[in-house]
């Protein structure tokens, strides 16, 4: 197993290099790893997988009910949702099928609901249902006053985005993929014998290239001589409310969508919290992941209408993520067979859901472009640590604690994370290189106190492991 984060890159030529280890890039690497004859590199500019859009989103497993019928996104989200739900069940990724309610607050929004139901049926989701105001408030008694009705979408689910990305990458690395972290791609040049990538850790040679660089996919695309799209980072700020707020909401509460996105929602998380957000701010700076007073004030204003009692609950954290929005409504997945490359651009908020289907689509494009996939062998199954509140955690499993008392010794009491879980994460296939990486693998320091009480103990374990 090869995971590197420093020093020169190996002097070898890969069959395929995937640039970008977000959820889509990791899914592509995993799909390619099903073909053991291939030599594959997964290249990431940061120090961990899933460090961009993939770590800061609304963590919803979409059905694709409201995608544009006939679009590539609609097809891949529909297929990807089914694939990921099955994969999550096999791999221990927490998923809760809570369903969604698109809430209409005025007559215009109410009139739009039947059209959305028709769109859902065209997208192969005929099980939606219209609710009047009485039915809506029976389902969500804490909803703010004035709602006129809703569209119920029973298939919408919540999922752990951190575990999903890590599961893909773990399977890929165990199957032979080389993961190179801290490796930014500065230049790309196509020659007669393949691509030469100039990176921060030296040259990397590959015969075929997959551009899954997310916010920077347009930059790499232009380096290869194309100008098919421009990424405009769309910032989404979110507020995370304490676990005590969880009884206030039973479904994902969605507004009637607009051209900018699905708007501000209220949603439970698999970790037991409640999310409020996101904003939708088109920016120029692809590093602007800070929260703003104006953005948070807007969220509180919107949240006060949707779920007034939520504003009286404690806030655990705020965060912001950038989505790779483009001037096009659909995904920008384009094969360049003359260059032996595939560009995967414009993958926005539905990318988590569509990731496995996107990966299969990309590998098929590579094969059509001349990549000899060779024989197929399914990677060994992976079982991820349990991070979801609806599933038994290690501290709740007497048989596990009896076999290894470390699982019964809590380090982070807010999130009930044991020494055993931290030890396992630090010794895993792709170990965390920062405390934030450890948080995404265990939830340590992610709770109400944000590490105030457990921070020193967690840091000590981290430093003792020498990662």
Secondary structure, DSSP 4 states (H G I P E B T S, - for coil): -EEE-SSPPPS-EEEEEEE--SHHHHHHHHHHTTSTTS-EEEE-SSSSTT-SGGGSS--EE---TTS-TTSHHHHHHHHHHHHHHHHHHHHT--EE---EEEEE-SHHHHHHHHHHHHHHHHTT-TT-EEEEHHHHHHH-TTSPTT--EEEEETT-EEE-HHHHHHHHHHHHHHTTPEEE-S--EEEEEEETTEEEEEETTEEEEEEEEEE--GGGHHHHHHHTT--S---EEEEEEEEEE-GGGGGG-SSEEEEPPBTTBS-SEEEE-TTS-EEEE---EE-S-TT-----HHHHHHHHHHHHHH-GGGGGSPEEEEEEEEEEE-SSSS-EEEEEGGGTEEEEE---TTHHHHHHHHHHHHHHHHHHTT-------PPPP-------TTS--GGG-HHHHHH-GGGGSEEETTTTEEHHHHHHHHTSTT--SSHHHHHHHH-TT-STTTTTTTHHHHHHHHHHHT-
